[in-house]
């Protein structure tokens, strides 16, 4: 799975404090705080079954978000990108 890192720590249109972070569905419909308002994504459990997970981010803010994610790894609800900390991360 190739994932972009959002400025708020979201991945795969799974946003902070959304109930979808714990969904067991294959596909989730999420409500975004930014446009487009509604998004369709692979559910977290199925995303985690990917053979490879690559997270990419560009810019100082993405590097800051990544640092925060790795500092407090157990708080997934506030930063869903923590679901994929075991993946490979490329930040520039």
C-alpha positions in Angstrom: 0.0 0.0 0.0 1.3 3.4 -0.9 0.1 6.1 1.5 0.5 9.8 1.8 0.8 11.4 5.2 -1.7 14.1 5.9 -0.9 17.3 7.8 -3.0 16.1 10.7 -1.5 12.6 10.8 -4.2 11.0 8.7 -3.6 8.2 6.2 -5.9 6.5 3.7 -8.6 9.1 4.4 -8.8 7.9 8.0 -8.8 11.1 10.0 -8.0 11.9 13.6 -10.8 11.1 16.1 -12.9 9.3 13.4 -14.6 6.0 14.3 -13.2 4.4 11.1 -9.8 4.0 12.8 -11.2 0.9 14.6 -13.4 -0.3 11.7 -13.3 -4.0 10.7 -14.9 -3.3 7.4 -13.0 -3.9 4.1 -14.1 -0.5 2.8 -15.0 2.6 4.9 -16.7 5.8 3.9 -15.1 8.7 5.8 -16.1 12.3 6.3 -13.2 14.6 5.8 -12.7 18.0 7.4 -11.5 19.2 4.0 -12.8 18.8 0.5 -13.7 16.3 -0.9 -16.0 15.9 2.0 -16.8 12.2 1.7 -14.1 9.6 0.8 -13.9 5.9 0.3 -10.9 4.0 1.6 -9.7 0.5 2.5 -10.5 -0.2 6.1 -7.6 -0.3 8.6 -7.7 -4.0 9.2 -7.4 -4.8 5.5 -4.8 -2.0 5.0 -2.7 -3.7 7.6 -2.8 -6.9 5.7 -0.8 -5.3 2.8 2.4 -7.1 2.0 4.2 -3.8 2.0 3.3 -0.4 3.4 5.1 2.7 2.2 4.3 6.1 3.8 5.5 9.2 2.0 5.6 12.8 3.0 7.2 16.0 1.8 8.0 19.2 3.7 8.9 20.3 7.2 5.3 19.8 8.5 5.2 16.2 7.4 8.6 15.5 9.1 7.2 17.2 12.3 4.0 15.0 12.1 6.1 11.8 11.6 8.3 12.7 14.7 5.2 13.2 16.8 3.8 9.9 15.5 6.8 7.9 16.6 7.1 9.6 20.0 3.7 8.4 21.3 3.0 5.3 19.4 -0.1 4.1 21.4 -2.4 7.1 20.7 -3.8 6.0 17.3 -7.1 7.9 17.6 -5.4 11.3 17.5 -3.0 10.3 14.7 -4.1 7.4 12.6 -0.8 7.2 10.8 0.4 5.4 13.9 -1.4 2.3 12.5 1.4 1.9 10.0 4.5 2.8 12.0 5.8 -0.6 11.1 5.8 0.3 7.4 8.6 2.0 5.5 8.5 5.8 5.7 10.1 8.2 3.2 10.2 11.8 4.2 11.9 14.7 2.5 
